[in-house]
């Protein structure tokens, strides 16, 4: 291994010999089965006729390239199939990474697809992520819905149904009056105070 030591006075490369390995521990990684496993297995060893096997029919939309499963796409780039462990990372990186702009679920899925990644049920996972994102909840648009469904009130004739309310306290008037009783006719919107 070689390393360069930058010195302003001379331009030389120092070669350092390593006497021992820098790897202190080798971890065994077990390949876990996920949604891609049946497709990869079928592509490496087709078991049955494509028409009879549901995995074979599904495998027509995918292909293997250097041991990596990719999904064919008609209008965009071919999509790399992501494992279950990497899904959360890809979504978070697109949603709130260095170029993330905290977009809603539908736009987030489109952006992930344009970036070249695919996995089943992307939309539901994106909806869950956006729903749990604290910044999206704080800065998102407010939903102005009433607590109950509004029911229109119909009045067939004038002065049949009235709405009465008390307004106040107001500045004191003659006779020490502070409140005002207001009545509104539902049909004609006539106001009596």
N, C-alpha and C positions, 0 to 999 in steps of 0.2 A: 504494500500500500504506500502511496506517496501523498505528501501534503506539501502545500506551498506556503512558505512563510514570507509575507510581504515586508520588504524593507525598502525604504525610500532611496537609500544610497546605492544599493546594488540589486541587480535583477538576477537572482539565482534561485534555483529550486532545491530545497533540502529534501532528501530522501530519508525517511525514517523506517527502520525495520522493526516490526512488531514481534516480540519474542513469544507472546502468548495470545491466545484467541480473545477477541473482545466479546464473544458470545459466552455468557455465563450460564445460560439455561436454554434448553431447547424444549419448546412446548409441543405436545402432540395435539393436533387439531383434528377433531373427528368431523367428517362431512355429514351434516345432518340432512335428513330428507325433508324436502319442502314441496311446494306446488310444481316446481320445475323437474323434480326427479323422475316422475313417470314419463314425461315428454322426452327427456334426455335418454332414458333407458330405451324407450321405443325407437328413437332415432338411431341409436347405436346398434340395436338388435331388433328389427321389426318382427313381432311375434305373429301377428295375424294379418288378414287382409284389411286394408284401410276401411272398406265399407262396413265391415263387421265390428271393428274395434272403435269404441268412442275416443280412446286416447289417440288412435291413429288418425281419426278425422280431425281432431283438435291439432294434431301435430303438423297438419298441412300448412297452418298459419305460422309455423316457427321453423327455424333452421339453426344448425350448430356451426359455429365458426371458431376454430381454435379452442374447442371445449366449452365455449360460452354460448348459452342459449339466447337467440335473438328472435324478435317477432317481426314478421313482414308488415310493412305499412305501405298503403297505396299512395298517399298524398304527402307524407312526411318522411323523415329518416327512419331507417330500420331501428327498432327499439331494443335496447339491451334489457333482458329480463332480470329483475332484481330479486335477491333472496329476501327471506323474511327478516333477517337481521339488519339488512341495509335499508329497508323501506323507510323506517322512521328517520334515519339520518338524511336520506335524499329529500324527503318532504320538508324537514326542518331547515335544511340548507337552502332550499329554494324559497321557502316561506319567510325565514328570518335570518338568512345568512348575510354575507357581505353585500350582495345585490338584492336581497329579499326586500319586498315592499309590503308585506302583510296583506296579501290579496285574499279574496274570498275563495271558497273551495273549488268552484267551477273553473275560475281562472288559474288557480294553483295546479289543478290537474292538467290543464292545457299547457301550462309552462313546463311541467315535468315531462309531458309527452314531447314537446318541442326540444327539450334538453336531451331526449333520447332514452328514456327509461320507461319500463312497463312492469306492472304486476296486477293481478286480479283485485277487484274491489278498491281501486284507487280513490274513487269519489267518496265512498263512505269513510275511508281513512283520512282523507283531506278535510271532510266536514268535521270529524272528531277533533282534528288538530286545530282547525280554525275556531271551533267552539270552545276549546280549552286554552287558547292563546290569550294571555292577560292583556297584552297591548292591543289586540284586535277588539277585545271587549271594552277597553277604556276609551279608545279613539274611534270606534265604529259609529255608524249613524244610529241615532236613537229611534226606536220604534214607538210611534205615538198611537197606541191603540187604547180604546177605553176598556175598563175592567169588565164591563158587561156589554152584550150586544145591544146596540141602540135600536129601539122600536119607535117608529113614527106614531105620533098621537094625532088622530083625525077627529075633527069636530064637525058635525054635519050642519049646524046652524050657528049664527053669531050669538054670543052671550049665553051659551049653554054650558060651556066649561071655562073656568077661570084658573089662573095660576097666581097664588098670593105669596108674597115674601116680605120680610121685614129688613129694612136697610138702616144701618147705623152702627155705632153712635155717630151722629153728625154734630156740628157746632150748635150750641144751644140757641133755640129760636124763642119766639114769644110764647109765654105760658110754660116755660121750661121744657119744651119739646126737644128730644134728642133723636128720636127714631121716626122712620117713615114707613108706612104700610103701602106697598105697591101691589096692584092687581092688574093682570094682563089677560085679555080675552084670547083664547087659543085660535079662534077662527079669524078674527079681523085684526089681531095684534093691537087692539085698543088698550091704552094704558090709563089707569086711574091711580092717583096717589093720594 
